[in-house]
Amino acid sequence: MLVSDIIVRDVVKVKESERIRDVLERFLLYQIGELPVVNDRNEIVGWITAREIMKRIGRTGPVIVPAMMCNVLFPYAALLDNEDMDRKLHRLMDCNVMDIAARKAPVIRFGSELDEAAALLGRVHAHSLLVEKNGILAGKVSPYDILRCTCDEPPDL
């Protein structure tokens, strides 16, 4: 069986010109945590996840940087993250999605075999794979989609 036989064609996505505010609206509305980023031709140009947003609004440990002035005793300084989460999120809202989106998305070709998709899903940190056909976003496939079509009947629990 092929990926093209089971893909979900109606994919929630975000355009590369949109803001993080738009991403968060879709995350909350559709109860999802990842979105493909596409251009005006519906070509996949990136991948944005809730994990990336969490990295930017969560507290980070001290960052060691070279001291501004040459100091023989203390050549490095530690910067502490004292900004609260709300302030970070507010600042992030108007950023362009491509400022934090990964340029490489978890993609599989339209005509690929399901076992190839299953193997790829086992290797990547994503809840689904984007399916591309001739460079264009054609749909997505998740582990659930693969299991649903490969199990003739649900296992007895």
Phi and psi restraints in degrees (value plus and minus 20) as a CYANA .aco file:
   2 LEU   PHI    -126.2   -86.2
   2 LEU   PSI     136.4   176.4
   3 VAL   PHI     -76.5   -36.5
   3 VAL   PSI     -59.7   -19.7
   4 SER   PHI     -81.6   -41.6
   4 SER   PSI     -41.0    -1.0
   5 ASP   PHI     -95.6   -55.6
   5 ASP   PSI     -41.0    -1.0
   6 ILE   PHI    -146.6  -106.6
   6 ILE   PSI     -16.9    23.1
   7 ILE   PHI     -83.9   -43.9
   7 ILE   PSI     131.3   171.3
   8 VAL   PHI    -112.0   -72.0
   8 VAL   PSI      97.2   137.2
   9 ARG   PHI    -105.1   -65.1
   9 ARG   PSI     -46.0    -6.0
  10 ASP   PHI    -106.6   -66.6
  10 ASP   PSI      74.2   114.2
  11 VAL   PHI    -126.8   -86.8
  11 VAL   PSI     108.3   148.3
  12 VAL   PHI     -94.6   -54.6
  12 VAL   PSI     111.8   151.8
  13 LYS   PHI    -165.4  -125.4
  13 LYS   PSI     154.1   194.1
  14 VAL   PHI    -154.0  -114.0
  14 VAL   PSI     124.4   164.4
  15 LYS   PHI    -105.1   -65.1
  15 LYS   PSI     131.9   171.9
  16 GLU   PHI     -83.0   -43.0
  16 GLU   PSI     -37.8     2.2
  17 SER   PHI    -109.0   -69.0
  17 SER   PSI     -25.7    14.3
  18 GLU   PHI    -101.7   -61.7
  18 GLU   PSI     152.7   192.7
  19 ARG   PHI    -126.5   -86.5
  19 ARG   PSI     147.9   187.9
  20 ILE   PHI     -80.6   -40.6
  20 ILE   PSI     -53.0   -13.0
  21 ARG   PHI     -74.6   -34.6
  21 ARG   PSI     -62.2   -22.2
  22 ASP   PHI     -87.5   -47.5
  22 ASP   PSI     -57.9   -17.9
  23 VAL   PHI     -82.7   -42.7
  23 VAL   PSI     -68.5   -28.5
  24 LEU   PHI     -82.2   -42.2
  24 LEU   PSI     -57.9   -17.9
  25 GLU   PHI     -79.5   -39.5
  25 GLU   PSI     -63.8   -23.8
  26 ARG   PHI     -89.9   -49.9
  26 ARG   PSI     -60.6   -20.6
  27 PHE   PHI     -75.0   -35.0
  27 PHE   PSI     -67.2   -27.2
  28 LEU   PHI     -94.1   -54.1
  28 LEU   PSI     -62.1   -22.1
  29 LEU   PHI     -84.1   -44.1
  29 LEU   PSI     -64.4   -24.4
  30 TYR   PHI    -118.4   -78.4
  30 TYR   PSI     -19.8    20.2
  31 GLN   PHI      33.2    73.2
  31 GLN   PSI      32.0    72.0
  32 ILE   PHI    -144.9  -104.9
  32 ILE   PSI     147.8   187.8
  33 GLY   PHI    -150.0  -110.0
  33 GLY   PSI      -6.0    34.0
  34 GLU   PHI    -176.2  -136.2
  34 GLU   PSI     126.5   166.5
  35 LEU   PHI    -162.7  -122.7
  35 LEU   PSI     121.3   161.3
  36 PRO   PHI     -94.6   -54.6
  36 PRO   PSI     128.4   168.4
  37 VAL   PHI    -130.4   -90.4
  37 VAL   PSI     106.6   146.6
  38 VAL   PHI    -144.3  -104.3
  38 VAL   PSI     140.3   180.3
  39 ASN   PHI    -115.0   -75.0
  39 ASN   PSI    -191.4  -151.4
  40 ASP   PHI     -86.3   -46.3
  40 ASP   PSI     -39.1     0.9
  41 ARG   PHI    -115.0   -75.0
  41 ARG   PSI     -11.6    28.4
  42 ASN   PHI      46.8    86.8
  42 ASN   PSI       4.1    44.1
  43 GLU   PHI    -103.7   -63.7
  43 GLU   PSI     121.0   161.0
  44 ILE   PHI     -94.1   -54.1
  44 ILE   PSI     100.8   140.8
  45 VAL   PHI    -138.2   -98.2
  45 VAL   PSI     -27.1    12.9
  46 GLY   PHI    -197.3  -157.3
  46 GLY   PSI    -194.3  -154.3
  47 TRP   PHI    -171.2  -131.2
  47 TRP   PSI     103.5   143.5
  48 ILE   PHI    -138.0   -98.0
  48 ILE   PSI     115.0   155.0
  49 THR   PHI    -147.0  -107.0
  49 THR   PSI     137.2   177.2
  50 ALA   PHI     -82.5   -42.5
  50 ALA   PSI     -51.3   -11.3
  51 ARG   PHI     -78.8   -38.8
  51 ARG   PSI     -61.6   -21.6
  52 GLU   PHI     -85.0   -45.0
  52 GLU   PSI     -57.5   -17.5
  53 ILE   PHI     -88.8   -48.8
  53 ILE   PSI     -61.2   -21.2
  54 MET   PHI     -81.0   -41.0
  54 MET   PSI     -58.2   -18.2
  55 LYS   PHI     -79.2   -39.2
  55 LYS   PSI     -54.7   -14.7
  56 ARG   PHI    -106.0   -66.0
  56 ARG   PSI     -40.9    -0.9
  57 ILE   PHI    -124.5   -84.5
  57 ILE   PSI     -33.5     6.5
  58 GLY   PHI     -98.3   -58.3
  58 GLY   PSI     141.7   181.7
  59 ARG   PHI     -93.0   -53.0
  59 ARG   PSI     115.1   155.1
  60 THR   PHI    -127.4   -87.4
  60 THR   PSI     136.8   176.8
  61 GLY   PHI     -92.0   -52.0
  61 GLY   PSI     159.7   199.7
  62 PRO   PHI     -83.4   -43.4
  62 PRO   PSI     121.1   161.1
  63 VAL   PHI    -127.5   -87.5
  63 VAL   PSI     106.5   146.5
  64 ILE   PHI    -112.5   -72.5
  64 ILE   PSI     103.6   143.6
  65 VAL   PHI    -151.0  -111.0
  65 VAL   PSI     136.1   176.1
  66 PRO   PHI     -81.0   -41.0
  66 PRO   PSI     117.3   157.3
  67 ALA   PHI     -84.5   -44.5
  67 ALA   PSI     126.9   166.9
  68 MET   PHI     -83.9   -43.9
  68 MET   PSI     -59.2   -19.2
  69 MET   PHI    -127.8   -87.8
  69 MET   PSI     124.3   164.3
  70 CYS   PHI     -85.8   -45.8
  70 CYS   PSI      94.9   134.9
  71 ASN   PHI    -147.0  -107.0
  71 ASN   PSI      99.2   139.2
  72 VAL   PHI     -85.9   -45.9
  72 VAL   PSI     -61.1   -21.1
  73 LEU   PHI     -96.6   -56.6
  73 LEU   PSI     -57.4   -17.4
  74 PHE   PHI    -150.6  -110.6
  74 PHE   PSI      60.5   100.5
  75 PRO   PHI     -93.6   -53.6
  75 PRO   PSI     -31.4     8.6
  76 TYR   PHI    -146.7  -106.7
  76 TYR   PSI     133.3   173.3
  77 ALA   PHI    -144.9  -104.9
  77 ALA   PSI     130.9   170.9
  78 ALA   PHI    -125.1   -85.1
  78 ALA   PSI     105.3   145.3
  79 LEU   PHI    -118.8   -78.8
  79 LEU   PSI     110.5   150.5
  80 LEU   PHI    -119.9   -79.9
  80 LEU   PSI     124.9   164.9
  81 ASP   PHI    -108.3   -68.3
  81 ASP   PSI      79.8   119.8
  82 ASN   PHI    -126.9   -86.9
  82 ASN   PSI     -19.1    20.9
  83 GLU   PHI    -100.1   -60.1
  83 GLU   PSI     114.2   154.2
  84 ASP   PHI     -98.0   -58.0
  84 ASP   PSI     142.5   182.5
  85 MET   PHI     -81.6   -41.6
  85 MET   PSI     -61.9   -21.9
  86 ASP   PHI     -80.3   -40.3
  86 ASP   PSI     -62.5   -22.5
  87 ARG   PHI     -86.1   -46.1
  87 ARG   PSI     -61.5   -21.5
  88 LYS   PHI     -82.4   -42.4
  88 LYS   PSI     -64.7   -24.7
  89 LEU   PHI     -84.0   -44.0
  89 LEU   PSI     -63.1   -23.1
  90 HIS   PHI     -79.8   -39.8
  90 HIS   PSI     -62.2   -22.2
  91 ARG   PHI     -86.4   -46.4
  91 ARG   PSI     -54.4   -14.4
  92 LEU   PHI     -94.9   -54.9
  92 LEU   PSI     -47.9    -7.9
  93 MET   PHI     -72.2   -32.2
  93 MET   PSI     -60.8   -20.8
  94 ASP   PHI    -113.3   -73.3
  94 ASP   PSI     -14.7    25.3
  95 CYS   PHI     -91.6   -51.6
  95 CYS   PSI     130.0   170.0
  96 ASN   PHI     -89.9   -49.9
  96 ASN   PSI     123.0   163.0
  97 VAL   PHI     -76.1   -36.1
  97 VAL   PSI     -54.7   -14.7
  98 MET   PHI     -93.8   -53.8
  98 MET   PSI     -30.3     9.7
  99 ASP   PHI     -86.0   -46.0
  99 ASP   PSI     -48.6    -8.6
 100 ILE   PHI    -145.9  -105.9
 100 ILE   PSI     -27.5    12.5
 101 ALA   PHI     -88.1   -48.1
 101 ALA   PSI     124.8   164.8
 102 ALA   PHI     -92.8   -52.8
 102 ALA   PSI     118.9   158.9
 103 ARG   PHI     -96.7   -56.7
 103 ARG   PSI     -40.4    -0.4
 104 LYS   PHI    -128.8   -88.8
 104 LYS   PSI     101.5   141.5
 105 ALA   PHI    -124.7   -84.7
 105 ALA   PSI     136.8   176.8
 106 PRO   PHI     -94.9   -54.9
 106 PRO   PSI      79.0   119.0
 107 VAL   PHI    -139.5   -99.5
 107 VAL   PSI     124.4   164.4
 108 ILE   PHI    -153.8  -113.8
 108 ILE   PSI     129.7   169.7
 109 ARG   PHI     -93.2   -53.2
 109 ARG   PSI     130.1   170.1
 110 PHE   PHI     -74.6   -34.6
 110 PHE   PSI     -61.0   -21.0
 111 GLY   PHI    -114.4   -74.4
 111 GLY   PSI      -5.9    34.1
 112 SER   PHI     -91.3   -51.3
 112 SER   PSI     135.5   175.5
 113 GLU   PHI     -95.4   -55.4
 113 GLU   PSI     131.8   171.8
 114 LEU   PHI     -82.6   -42.6
 114 LEU   PSI     -55.4   -15.4
 115 ASP   PHI     -86.1   -46.1
 115 ASP   PSI     -49.4    -9.4
 116 GLU   PHI     -87.8   -47.8
 116 GLU   PSI     -61.1   -21.1
 117 ALA   PHI     -84.9   -44.9
 117 ALA   PSI     -62.0   -22.0
 118 ALA   PHI     -81.8   -41.8
 118 ALA   PSI     -63.6   -23.6
 119 ALA   PHI     -83.9   -43.9
 119 ALA   PSI     -61.8   -21.8
 120 LEU   PHI     -85.8   -45.8
 120 LEU   PSI     -61.8   -21.8
 121 LEU   PHI     -82.2   -42.2
 121 LEU   PSI     -50.5   -10.5
 122 GLY   PHI     -92.6   -52.6
 122 GLY   PSI     -40.1    -0.1
 123 ARG   PHI    -118.1   -78.1
 123 ARG   PSI     -50.5   -10.5
 124 VAL   PHI    -115.4   -75.4
 124 VAL   PSI     138.1   178.1
 125 HIS   PHI    -115.7   -75.7
 125 HIS   PSI      52.1    92.1
 126 ALA   PHI    -168.0  -128.0
 126 ALA   PSI     133.7   173.7
 127 HIS   PHI    -107.2   -67.2
 127 HIS   PSI     -30.0    10.0
 128 SER   PHI    -178.6  -138.6
 128 SER   PSI     147.4   187.4
 129 LEU   PHI    -131.3   -91.3
 129 LEU   PSI     121.5   161.5
 130 LEU   PHI    -102.9   -62.9
 130 LEU   PSI     118.2   158.2
 131 VAL   PHI    -125.3   -85.3
 131 VAL   PSI     103.8   143.8
 132 GLU   PHI    -136.3   -96.3
 132 GLU   PSI     122.9   162.9
 133 LYS   PHI    -150.4  -110.4
 133 LYS   PSI      95.8   135.8
 134 ASN   PHI      35.7    75.7
 134 ASN   PSI      19.1    59.1
 135 GLY   PHI      62.1   102.1
 135 GLY   PSI     -22.6    17.4
 136 ILE   PHI    -126.3   -86.3
 136 ILE   PSI     123.1   163.1
 137 LEU   PHI     -86.0   -46.0
 137 LEU   PSI      96.5   136.5
 138 ALA   PHI    -123.7   -83.7
 138 ALA   PSI     -40.4    -0.4
 139 GLY   PHI     145.1   185.1
 139 GLY   PSI    -180.9  -140.9
 140 LYS   PHI    -166.6  -126.6
 140 LYS   PSI     141.7   181.7
 141 VAL   PHI    -160.9  -120.9
 141 VAL   PSI     117.5   157.5
 142 SER   PHI    -138.2   -98.2
 142 SER   PSI     148.0   188.0
 143 PRO   PHI     -77.5   -37.5
 143 PRO   PSI     -58.0   -18.0
 144 TYR   PHI     -80.2   -40.2
 144 TYR   PSI     -63.2   -23.2
 145 ASP   PHI     -79.6   -39.6
 145 ASP   PSI     -62.7   -22.7
 146 ILE   PHI     -87.5   -47.5
 146 ILE   PSI     -66.7   -26.7
 147 LEU   PHI     -84.2   -44.2
 147 LEU   PSI     -59.0   -19.0
 148 ARG   PHI     -80.3   -40.3
 148 ARG   PSI     -58.8   -18.8
 149 CYS   PHI    -109.5   -69.5
 149 CYS   PSI     -36.7     3.3
 150 THR   PHI    -115.8   -75.8
 150 THR   PSI     -41.3    -1.3
 151 CYS   PHI    -110.6   -70.6
 151 CYS   PSI      95.9   135.9
 152 ASP   PHI     -82.5   -42.5
 152 ASP   PSI     -59.9   -19.9
 153 GLU   PHI    -164.6  -124.6
 153 GLU   PSI     130.2   170.2
 154 PRO   PHI     -84.5   -44.5
 154 PRO   PSI     127.6   167.6
 155 PRO   PHI     -86.5   -46.5
 155 PRO   PSI     130.5   170.5
 156 ASP   PHI     -92.6   -52.6
 156 ASP   PSI     109.7   149.7
